[in-house]
C-alpha cells in the first residue's frame, strides 16, 4: 500500500489560500491508500473551499467526506468549536483509534494519534501519526512521555507498526526521539535509499517529515512529491512510502511516482 505523511498547514498554502479541496485532490492524485496528516484544522474563524459555501470547522471530517475515506482525528486544541491536530484518512476501515497527549506546559499542544487499520488481507496495521515540539527540551520530555505510556512497546500491539509525521528534528545530530525510535524501528527513507528534505516546500533543505517501520513491515520505495501543486499547497512537501506487511498476503501497491 501507499502511505502519505503530510503536514498540511491548516490547508493554507504558500500562496496564502486556504483550500482543503486542493489538499483532497492532491491526495487522490498521489494514489495513496492512507494519509497521516498534521496541522489539520484551524482554531481561528475561516472559510475553506466548500461547495456549500458554509464555514467548515472540522477539517478532518470534511476531508473524509470529500474523499469518501474512513477517518480518525486527534484534536490537540479546540477553540470556538474548531478542532486542530492530527488526522489519519484511510481507504481501509479503522478498527480502533486513540490520541496520546504529548503536550508540554507553556508550549503548543501536541499529540500522537494511533489508528489500527483493518487491511483487505484480513490482517492489521498499527499506524501512529505524530507532531513533535520545536525545541530539543520539549522533544526530550515527549520522548519520556512516549516511553512512560509504552506507546511503542504496548503488549496490545500485535500487528506491524508504522510511526510517521512531523518530527521537527532540525539537527542532523540524533536527539532523544531518534535514539528511541532507532532501538526498534527503521527509517523508511533510509531503507529505500531515498532520503529527501520536505521543508520549506519552495526549496526543501530539512527532513522534518519521516516514517519509521518495525520488522513486520517491508519498505518497497519512498520519496517526496515535489511539484508546483504540492509546493503551493503547504509549507511542507508530502512524504510517501510504499510498503508491504510481512504477515498474510502482500497488499496490492499503487504505482510509484512523485
Secondary structure, DSSP 8 states (H G I E B T S, - for coil): -EEEEEE-GGGB-TTS-B-HHHHHHHHHHTT-SEEEEEEES-SS------TT----S-HHHHHHHHHT-EEEEEEEEEETTEEEEEEEEESSEEEEEEEEE---TTS---EEEEEEEE-TTS-EEEEEEEE--SSHHHHHHHHHHHHHTTTTT-TT--SEEEEEEE----SSS--HHHHHHHTT-EEHHHHHT-----BSTTS--B--EEEEE-TTEEEEEEEEE-SHHHHHH-SB-EEEEEEEESSSS---------
